[in-house]
């Protein structure tokens, strides 16, 4: 382990490689456009990761998503409110002439917080309409699709993750590190 990174004293959201760390504005912007997120919940000592579409509310600093009214995610979130959320994007693979330098282009955000189930129908509708707007911009309820009915809300669980802390990373170099001590790779590997 790197000498300057201590698991017993480093904050959860501290990034070991500072050159990849992103600021709060970058993280907020990334969460507004990222397509898929993953939330980690747990049942007793077993961890579960669930992929989902999501909406980040900048004003409230919360992440919203939905699932069926019953199931693993609902049971886990009712047992343990502490969660970890991740969203990421991968670019191209970056070959190297050194085994330890192979890499990929990536952008990622990790969030630590508390999960809760929304109870108020108005809050559920607000979250769901914003979720629809994120993935289907320009579509309007009552014009392009039937608005959310009360019966829809009764079979849908809407969650909010209240964010305690977060971190963002960006490694989007055009090439991985190469060694002058080994034969260079042919250009075809970089296309």
N, C-alpha and C positions, 0 to 999 in steps of 0.2 A: 504494500500500500504506500502511496505517496506520503512523504513525511508531513506535509502541511495539511493533510486532510484527516481529521480524527472523528470517528463515528461517535465517540462518547461526548464530544463537545461541539461538533459542527451542527448548525441548524439543518433541519430536514431539507430545506430548499436550497442549500448551498451547493454550488456547482464547483467541482474539483478543477476543471480546466477553464479558468476565468476568461480566456480569449474567446470562448464560445458563448458566454453568458449574454443574455439580452435584458433590456430594461423593461419596466412595467408597460410603457406605451407599445413596445414591440409585442409583448405577450398579449395584451388586450386586442391588438389588431389581428394577431394570429388566431386567437380564439373566435373572433368574429367571422373568419372565413374558413377555418378548418372544417373538413367534411365529416370526419368520424372521430369519435372519442371513445375511450375505454374507462370504465369505472371499476375500481377494485373494492369489493366489499368482503365481508367474512361471515361465516357461520361457525360458531365456536372457534376452533383454531384453523379451520380450512378457509383459504382465500379463494375468491372467485373473481374473474375478470369478465365484464360484460361490455361488448361493443354497442355503440348507439349513435344516432344522430343527436345533436344537441344545439342549444342556443345559449349564447353568453350575453347576459344583460349587463351592459357596461355601467349603467346608473346604479344598479343594486349590487354589483360585483358578485353575481351568482350565476351558476350554470344550471340550465333546465333541460330535462329530457323526460320521456314517458315510457311506460311499459304496461303490460296487462295488470289488472287489479290484483291478481294473485301470482305467486311464483317465487323463485329463488331470490331475485333482486329485492322484492318487497319484504320477504321474511328476513333477509340479511340486514337490510337497512333499518328495520324495526328493532333488531337485536343489538346492532352496533352502529352508532351514528358517525363514527370517524371513517372517512373514505379517502382514497387517492384517485385522482382523475388524470388521464393522459390523452393528449392529442398530438399527432405527428404527421409529417409529410416526408416522403423519401424522394430523392432525385436520382441521379445516375450513379452507377457503381464506379469506384475510383481504383483502378489497378495500380500496382507498384512493383518495382523489382526487388522489394524487401518484404518478406512475409508479414512482418508486424506492422506494416504501413498501409495495407489494403484498407479501404474505407468506403463509405457511401456519403453522398450529400444528404443532409437531413436537417429538418427544423422540428423542434418539439417543445411542448409545454407540459409540466407536471404541476398539479394542483393538490394541495392538502386542505381538507375542510370537513364540514359536517353535512350530512345528508338529512333531508326531511321530506315528508310527503305533504303536498299541498292539500288543504282541506276545503278552502273557499272556492266555490265554482267560478267566481269572477277571476281569481288568480290563476286557476287552471286554464281558463279560456285565454287569458292574456299570454300565458306561457306557450300554449299550443298554437295560437295564431302567429306569434312571433317565430316559433319553430318552423311553421309552414312557410312564412315569408322569407326566412333564411334560405330554404332549399328551393322554393318556387316563387321567386320575386315577381311581382306584377299580378299574381293571381289574387282575386278578392273574394271573400266570403259573400254569399248571396248573389254573386255575379258569375264566378267561374266554378264555384263548388258550394254544396249545401253547408250552411253554417253549423258550428258545433252544437249539437242538441244535448239536452240534459241526459238523455239515455246514453249518449256517447261518453259523457263524463263518468257515469256510474260504472262503466267497464274499463276505464282508463285510469292508471295511476300516474300522476305527474309529480316529479321530484325536483327539488332545488338543492343544489350544493352551495352552501355558504362558504366562501373562500377565506381561509385563514392565512395561507401563504402560497406562493407559487414560484416557479422558476422557468426560464425559457432558454433554449440553446439553439444555436444555428451554426452548422458546419456545412458550408456550401462552396467549398473550394473547387476550382476547376480540375485540379490534379492532386493526387495523394503524393506524399513525400517520396522522393526517389533517391537512391544511393549512387554516388559517383564511384563507389567501390565494386559495383556489379554492372554487368552489361545492361545498357539501356533497353527499355521495351520498345518494340516497333510501334510506330504511330498508329497502326490499325487498332491497338488495344485502347486507345484514347478516344475513339469515335463513338 
